[in-house]
Amino acid sequence: EMFALLANPVKYVEVINQVKIVGWITLAYTLFAFLVTLVREVLKDIEDMQGDSAHGYRTLPIVSGIRKARAIAAVVAALVILALGIFQYYLYLQGFTLVFWYLLIAVQTLLLYLIYQTLQSQTKEDFNFASNVSKIIMLAGILSMQLFYISL
């Protein structure tokens, strides 16, 4: 099939451009999953701090303290918002307006709430709740993939 594409340069360019779009979308979802998982793990480490300390584990909250760990989780979540905004702009330019609006309304709003919840959390239950919010964000991000089929 590659030779058929090379024989038709117009079709070749069209296919290559589609492959590039899929590559960027895949990269964006990979980055999203990694960063949101990182936030969730920091929150879980804060939640499990007593047990980890008793076992001699050296997690971020144990080494740097809850305050710094909480700030790091909030900053990483803010980076997700920034990266997601850039991705949304790219999607908007490519004509994926439904995905753009879904990410803005469903995911970005939840990310803002996660930052607020992370900064306000004081107890183990608070951090557990924030960790659960991050799970919902991951689910909302995964569900957004289905909107690409609707948008085509």
Secondary structure by P-SEA (a helix, b strand, c coil): caaaaaacaaaaaaaaaaaaaaaaaaaaaaaaaaaaaaaaaaaaaaaaaaaaaaaccccccccccaaaaaaaaaaaaaaaaaaaaaaaaaaaaacaaaaaaaaaccaaaaaaaaaaaaaacccaaaaaaaaaaaaaaaaaaaaaaaaaaaac
